[in-house]
Amino acid sequence: MKKAALITGASSGIGAAIAIEFSKNGYFVYLMGRNKERLQNVALKCRSGASIVSCDLSDEAALNKRLGEVIGAKIHRVECVVNNAGVFETHSTEEGSDEIWRRQFEINMLGPLRIARAFFPYFKEQGGGSIVNIASTLGLRPEGPTSAYAASKAALINWTQSLAQEGGPYKIRANCVCPGIVDTPLHSFHDLPAEKKNEVTDKMKSLQPLGRIGQPEDIAKAAYFLGSDQSAWITGAILPVDGGINL
């Protein structure tokens, strides 16, 4: 039975890069996201095969249904789940509505929780598995008007370590990658005209000891390492991949 990985938020940016990285290394990938057209474009780049799992993580019933289909199919052996999907909204504490907080916790924290809850019995039955959560350096050191996002990612980081302890006796590993500033659609500068984008990103370079912002592939390599057997004796790790910005 071919090994497989499920990646959420796989339609672009970091999620797409993670899917392609797993595929390069022989994994069949389940691509979860909302935009079917973009997921299909990513699937074409996955040389080891891919299946599109169209779903909104905030819809608990729909999510559980789609997860049940993946788990119940038993076509491939799912060895890794990468919880990458997330939403990012800036606001001040004074102006941030309950809905802004609710939306970010729903996607950034409850989505990964529901996926792990669905896969735990499956991983127990097959004798192990790996869960990689994509958080943020803002979950380690928040700044500016990012309180809801930072709090949701801090919760994800903390829960990863709890999950590692719960899963250890069953050989279920849980680890977390904390990206810094990465050139993805999550950031408003991503789609700026080239000249303007270069101006913005040049200013950001001085914030990074390594002198550049990140690319999705930087995160993908870290996620693959923690998700695969290359890190078989690592669990509960919180890995900043941020060019040193968190220093």
ZILINHU-V830008 format. One record per backbone hydrogen bond with DSSP energy under -1.0 kcal/mol. CO is the residue of the C=O (numbers start at 1). NH is the residue of the N-H. Records with the same first field share a line. If there is no record, write none. Layout:
CO=NH / NH
//
This chain:
2=77
3=28
4=79 / 80
5=30
6=82
7=32
12=16
13=17
14=18
15=19
16=20
17=21
18=22
19=23
20=24
22=27
23=26
28=5
29=51
30=7
31=53
32=10
33=55
35=39
36=40
37=41
38=42
39=43
40=44
42=45
43=46
46=49
49=29
51=31
53=33
56=59
58=60
59=63
60=64
61=65
62=66
63=67
64=68
65=69
66=70
67=71
68=72
69=73
77=4
79=130
80=6
81=132
82=8 / 84
83=134
92=96
97=101
98=102
99=103
100=104
101=105
102=106
103=107
104=108
105=109 / 110
106=111
109=113
110=114
111=115
112=116
113=117
114=118
115=119
116=120
119=123
120=124
121=125
122=126
123=128
129=173
130=81
131=175
132=83
133=177
136=139
137=140 / 141
144=146
145=91
146=150
147=151
148=152
149=153
150=154
151=155
152=156
153=157
154=158
155=159
156=160
157=161
158=162
159=163
160=164
161=165
162=166
163=167
164=168
167=170 / 172
168=171
171=129
173=131
174=236
175=133
176=239
177=135
178=241
179=137
181=214
182=184
184=187
187=190
189=192
193=197
194=198
195=199
196=200
197=201
198=202
199=203
200=204
201=205
204=207
205=208
208=211
214=183
215=218
216=220
217=221
218=222
219=223
220=224
221=225
222=226
223=227
224=228
228=231
229=232
231=234
237=176
239=178
241=180
242=245
243=210
244=247
//
